Amino acid sequence: IHDALYFFVKLKNLWEAIKQGKDLLEREPIRVCKSEFDIDWHVPLKAEPKAGFRFGVQVKDIGLPGGPQTTSEFLNKWCQASREHNLKLKYELKKLSAVVARTI
């Protein structure tokens, strides 16, 4: 099962938003199952936080082991991912331009 919640937060509030988002996705459904439906949920839920300045480029595992732990680490990873994404887009555009030029 896959669910996603998107939050638009200021960069200075990123770490608190990640903490609250993980709690909302991992713990709250289990609490609601127990309190509202008397269901003892034993399967753990997992949230994988991502953040970015646009949907096409996001940094994964923010605040998790192996992922960015600070704002500067996040910004560096996002800039690197954005650059790679832009290079791929330019490459694809070049290929498409060549195809169009051959058909004209």
C-alpha positions in Angstrom: 0.0 0.0 0.0 1.3 3.4 -0.8 0.1 6.7 0.6 1.7 10.1 0.3 1.1 13.3 2.1 2.6 16.6 0.8 3.4 19.4 3.1 4.6 22.9 2.0 6.8 24.2 4.8 9.6 26.7 5.2 13.1 25.4 5.1 13.7 26.4 8.7 10.8 24.1 9.7 11.8 21.1 7.6 13.1 18.9 10.5 10.0 19.5 12.7 7.7 18.8 9.7 9.5 15.5 9.0 9.1 14.5 12.6 5.4 15.3 12.6 4.8 13.8 9.2 6.5 10.5 10.3 4.4 10.4 13.4 1.2 11.1 11.5 1.9 8.3 9.0 3.5 5.7 11.3 1.8 6.0 14.7 -1.5 7.8 14.2 -3.2 5.1 12.1 -2.3 2.5 14.7 -3.7 4.7 17.5 -6.9 5.2 15.5 -7.3 1.5 14.8 -7.0 0.8 18.5 -9.2 3.6 19.9 -11.9 3.7 17.2 -12.1 0.1 16.1 -10.6 -1.9 19.0 -8.1 -3.4 16.5 -4.6 -4.4 17.7 -2.5 -3.5 14.8 0.8 -5.5 14.8 2.2 -4.7 11.4 4.6 -1.7 11.6 4.0 1.2 9.3 6.9 3.0 7.7 7.2 6.5 6.3 10.1 7.5 4.1 10.5 11.3 4.1 11.5 13.2 1.0 11.9 16.9 0.5 12.7 19.2 -2.4 11.9 22.5 -4.0 10.0 20.9 -6.8 8.3 17.6 -7.4 10.7 16.4 -10.1 13.8 16.6 -7.8 13.5 15.4 -4.2 16.0 14.1 -1.7 15.1 10.9 0.0 15.7 9.6 3.6 15.9 13.0 5.2 16.8 12.6 8.9 17.2 8.8 8.5 20.5 6.9 8.7 22.4 7.4 5.5 20.4 10.5 4.6 20.9 14.2 5.2 21.0 15.1 8.8 21.4 18.9 8.6 19.9 21.7 6.4 23.2 22.2 4.7 23.5 18.5 3.9 20.0 18.5 2.5 20.7 21.6 0.4 23.9 20.1 -1.0 22.1 16.8 -1.9 19.2 18.7 -3.5 21.5 20.9 -5.6 23.4 17.8 -6.8 20.2 16.0 -7.6 18.8 19.0 -9.4 21.9 19.4 -11.5 21.8 15.7 -12.5 18.1 16.0 -13.4 18.7 19.1 -15.5 21.6 17.3 -17.4 19.3 14.4 -18.1 16.6 16.8 -19.4 19.1 18.5 -21.7 20.3 15.2 -23.0 16.7 14.1 -23.7 15.9 17.4 -25.4 19.0 17.0 -27.6 17.9 13.6 -28.7 14.4 14.8 -29.4 15.7 17.7 -31.4 17.8 15.4 -33.5 14.8 13.2 -34.2 12.7 16.2 -35.2 15.4 17.6 -37.4 15.6 14.2 -39.3 11.9 14.2 -39.9 11.8 17.7 -41.4 
